[in-house]
């Protein structure tokens, strides 16, 4: 039996759905879709609890954890092996996507591997119920209300209601796109007329490639290079003097931009592979601190950060991509 408080919340949620209905209709969602979905929704207090448990965005702590344990978990032999199998299976199609987009085949595979371990876990929350509940809670109403309406538009576009399962925060499918991202970049990669990021490997990879194009990927540049610093390296002279308006804690750990020629003149040497062109700009990042492997990171690394603004995430995607392609 519901407690008075939960009953009150449910009543408030149902009243809020009236507002969402009006907003959806005003943004072009069909009455057929709205009337089919909204009567099925009830408040999901679990997703509200999960959202409230997220770390605060105003955390200004300068402490950090080492990258090595994260890398061992996310760039492990099993994930590399499965990625190589996908790479081999979809090689012909991937090559076509790379020719069209300039995004390396291995990077597309690595995003899929990192997001859902190649589709092995994509989430089982009802997206529409979750997004409506989070919008009702109000802390990030504009975000979640907008994503709820985008999910309704997906149904209008032909996505079956039962496909709309995913994370508690609204990400869905193999690449874990939010509904608004799906509407913007999802692509048909196998020519069947649908952008099926849940059941089609080809559509999943084509959509990831299109996401990266949309985010500004520069063809012909690597995401980064593992490097060794000389013992005399002057870290204070390379420090970044700017504060990024986006993800400041992530970018605070990077140096300022230098060309590859400038880094080489400072004694920085690659640990393997090819050195990018002299005029390619990069920042320096030491994820495990001085004395461990460092990385020179190009603007394409920041495109990976657009997917998930975490240094450990972006580094793991890059390293997984390199391992899959090797």
C-alpha positions in Angstrom: 0.0 0.0 0.0 1.4 3.4 -0.9 2.3 5.8 1.9 0.6 9.3 1.9 3.9 10.9 0.8 4.4 8.6 -2.2 0.7 8.9 -3.2 1.1 12.7 -3.1 4.2 12.5 -5.3 2.3 10.3 -7.7 -0.5 12.8 -7.9 1.9 15.6 -8.5 3.6 13.5 -11.2 0.4 12.9 -13.0 -0.4 16.6 -12.9 3.0 17.3 -14.3 2.3 15.0 -17.2 -0.5 17.4 -18.3 2.2 20.0 -18.7 4.5 17.6 -20.6 1.6 16.7 -22.9 1.0 20.3 -23.8 4.7 20.9 -24.4 5.1 17.8 -26.5 2.1 18.7 -28.7 3.5 22.3 -29.1 6.8 20.9 -30.3 5.2 18.8 -33.0 4.8 15.3 -31.4 1.7 13.6 -32.7 -1.4 13.3 -30.4 -1.4 9.6 -31.3 2.0 9.1 -29.7 1.3 11.4 -26.7 -2.0 9.7 -25.9 -0.5 6.2 -26.3 2.5 6.9 -23.9 1.5 9.2 -21.2 -1.4 7.1 -19.6 1.2 4.3 -19.1 3.6 6.3 -17.0 4.0 6.3 -13.2 6.6 8.0 -11.1 10.0 6.2 -10.8 11.5 7.3 -7.5 14.5 5.1 -8.0 15.9 7.2 -10.9 15.4 10.3 -8.8 17.5 8.7 -6.0 20.2 7.8 -8.5 20.3 11.3 -10.0 20.5 12.9 -6.5 23.4 10.6 -5.7 25.6 11.9 -8.5 28.7 13.9 -7.5 28.2 17.7 -7.4 29.3 19.7 -10.4 30.9 22.3 -8.1 33.5 19.9 -6.8 36.8 21.8 -6.9 39.0 19.2 -5.4 42.4 18.9 -7.0 43.1 15.3 -5.9 43.0 12.6 -8.5 43.1 8.8 -8.7 45.7 7.0 -10.8 44.7 5.9 -14.3 46.4 2.5 -14.3 43.7 0.6 -12.4 41.0 2.1 -14.6 42.9 1.1 -17.7 43.3 -2.5 -16.5 39.5 -2.7 -16.1 38.5 -1.0 -19.3 41.2 -1.9 -21.8 41.4 -5.6 -20.8 42.2 -8.6 -22.9 38.5 -9.7 -23.2 37.4 -6.3 -24.4 40.2 -6.0 -26.8 39.5 -9.5 -28.2 35.8 -8.8 -28.7 36.6 -5.5 -30.3 39.0 -7.3 -32.8 36.2 -9.7 -33.6 33.7 -6.9 -34.4 36.5 -5.1 -36.3 37.1 -8.1 -38.5 33.4 -8.9 -38.9 32.4 -5.4 -40.0 35.7 -4.4 -41.7 34.2 -3.8 -45.2 31.4 -1.6 -43.8 33.7 0.1 -41.4 36.1 1.0 -44.1 33.3 2.7 -46.0 32.3 4.7 -43.0 35.8 5.8 -42.4 36.2 6.9 -46.0 33.0 8.9 -45.7 33.6 10.4 -42.2 37.3 10.4 -41.7 36.8 8.7 -38.3 39.0 5.7 -37.8 37.3 2.3 -37.8 38.9 1.3 -34.6 37.7 4.4 -32.7 34.1 3.6 -33.6 34.5 0.1 -32.4 36.2 1.3 -29.2 33.3 3.6 -28.3 30.9 0.7 -28.6 33.2 -1.5 -26.5 33.5 1.1 -23.8 29.9 2.2 -23.7 28.2 -1.2 -23.6 30.9 -3.9 -24.0 29.7 -4.4 -27.6 26.0 -4.5 -26.6 26.2 -6.9 -23.7 24.6 -4.4 -21.4 22.5 -1.5 -22.6 20.2 -0.9 -19.6 16.7 -2.0 -18.8 15.1 1.2 -17.5 12.0 2.4 -19.3 13.4 5.6 -20.9 10.1 7.5 -21.1 9.2 6.7 -17.5 12.7 7.6 -16.3 12.9 10.9 -18.2 9.4 12.0 -17.2 10.2 11.2 -13.5 13.5 13.1 -13.7 11.9 16.1 -15.3 9.2 16.1 -12.7 11.8 16.1 -9.9 12.9 19.5 -11.3 16.6 19.7 -10.5 17.4 19.4 -14.2 13.9 19.8 -15.7 14.9 21.5 -18.9 17.4 18.7 -19.8 15.2 15.8 -18.9 11.9 17.3 -20.2 13.6 18.0 -23.5 14.9 14.4 -23.7 11.5 13.1 -22.9 10.0 15.0 -25.8 12.8 13.8 -28.0 12.0 10.2 -27.0 8.4 10.8 -28.1 9.7 12.1 -31.4 11.7 8.9 -31.8 8.4 7.0 -31.6 6.9 9.3 -34.2 9.9 8.5 -36.4 9.1 4.8 -36.2 11.2 3.6 -33.3 9.1 0.9 -31.4 8.1 1.9 -27.9 9.6 -1.3 -26.5 13.0 -0.3 -27.9 13.2 2.6 -25.6 15.1 1.0 -22.8 18.4 2.1 -21.4 20.2 3.7 -18.5 18.4 5.4 -15.6 19.5 8.8 -17.1 18.0 8.2 -20.5 20.9 6.8 -22.7 19.9 4.0 -25.0 21.2 1.5 -27.5 24.6 0.1 -28.3 26.3 3.6 -28.3 24.2 4.9 -25.4 22.7 8.0 -27.1 20.3 10.3 -25.4 17.1 10.7 -27.5 18.1 14.2 -28.7 21.5 12.7 -29.9 19.7 9.9 -31.7 17.5 12.4 -33.5 20.5 14.4 -34.6 23.1 11.8 -35.6 21.7 8.3 -35.8 22.3 6.8 -39.2 21.2 3.8 -41.3 24.4 1.9 -42.0 23.0 -1.2 -43.6 20.6 0.3 -46.1 17.3 -1.0 -44.7 15.9 2.5 -44.1 16.1 2.4 -40.3 18.7 3.7 -37.8 18.6 0.7 -35.5 21.2 1.4 -32.8 19.9 -1.5 -30.7 20.0 -4.5 -33.1 22.2 -3.5 -36.0 26.0 -3.4 -35.8 26.2 -1.5 -39.0 23.8 1.2 -37.8 25.6 1.4 -34.4 29.0 2.0 -36.0 27.7 4.4 -38.7 25.9 6.4 -36.0 29.0 6.6 -33.8 31.0 7.8 -36.8 28.4 10.5 -37.6 28.5 11.6 -33.9 32.2 12.2 -34.2 31.8 14.1 -37.4 29.2 16.3 -35.8 31.5 16.9 -32.8 34.4 18.1 -35.1 36.7 15.1 -35.7 39.7 16.1 -37.8 40.6 13.3 -40.4 44.2 12.3 -40.5 45.1 13.2 -36.9 45.6 10.6 -34.1 43.8 11.1 -30.8 47.1 11.2 -29.0 50.6 9.7 -28.6 52.1 8.0 -25.6 55.4 9.8 -24.8 58.3 9.9 -22.4 59.5 13.2 -20.8 63.1 14.1 -20.2 64.2 14.2 -16.6 64.8 18.0 -17.0 61.3 18.7 -18.3 60.0 22.0 -17.1 56.3 21.4 -16.0 55.8 24.9 -14.7 56.7 26.4 -18.1 54.2 24.2 -19.9 51.3 24.8 -17.4 47.9 25.8 -18.9 47.1 29.4 -17.9 43.4 29.2 -19.0 40.3 27.9 -17.2 38.0 26.0 -19.5 34.3 26.9 -19.2 33.5 23.2 -19.9 34.6 20.4 -17.7 37.2 22.6 -15.9 38.6 19.8 -13.7 39.3 17.6 -16.8 41.2 20.3 -18.7 42.9 21.6 -15.6 45.2 18.6 -15.7 46.4 19.4 -19.3 49.2 21.7 -20.2 48.8 24.6 -22.7 48.8 23.9 -26.4 52.1 23.4 -28.3 52.9 22.1 -31.7 54.5 18.7 -32.1 57.7 20.4 -33.2 57.7 22.5 -30.0 57.2 19.4 -27.8 60.0 17.6 -29.6 62.3 20.6 -29.1 61.5 20.3 -25.3 62.8 16.7 -25.4 59.5 14.8 -25.5 59.8 11.5 -27.3 57.2 9.1 -28.5 57.1 5.6 -27.0 56.2 4.0 -30.3 54.3 4.5 -33.5 54.4 7.5 -35.8 54.9 11.1 -34.7 52.2 13.4 -36.0 53.0 16.3 -38.4 55.1 19.1 -36.9 52.2 21.6 -37.1 49.7 19.4 -35.2 48.8 21.0 -31.9 48.6 19.0 -28.7 48.4 19.3 -24.9 50.4 17.2 -22.5 48.7 15.0 -19.8 50.3 12.8 -17.2 47.4 10.7 -15.9 49.6 8.8 -13.4 51.8 11.7 -12.4 55.4 12.4 -13.1 57.6 9.4 -14.0 54.8 7.4 -15.6 53.7 7.4 -19.3 52.5 10.7 -20.5 50.3 11.6 -23.5 50.3 14.3 -26.1 46.6 14.8 -26.9 45.3 16.4 -30.1 41.9 18.1 -30.7 40.5 14.7 -31.6 41.0 13.7 -28.0 38.6 16.5 -27.1 36.1 15.1 -29.6 36.2 11.9 -27.6 35.7 14.0 -24.4 32.5 15.4 -26.1 31.1 11.8 -25.8 32.0 11.7 -22.1 33.9 14.4 -20.4 36.3 12.2 -18.4 40.1 11.9 -19.0 40.1 8.3 -18.0 37.2 7.5 -20.4 38.8 9.3 -23.3 42.2 7.8 -22.7 40.7 4.3 -22.5 38.7 4.8 -25.7 41.9 5.8 -27.5 44.0 3.0 -26.1 41.3 0.4 -26.8 41.1 1.7 -30.4 44.8 1.4 -30.8 44.7 -2.2 -29.4 41.8 -3.3 -31.6 43.6 -2.0 -34.7 47.0 -3.5 -33.9 
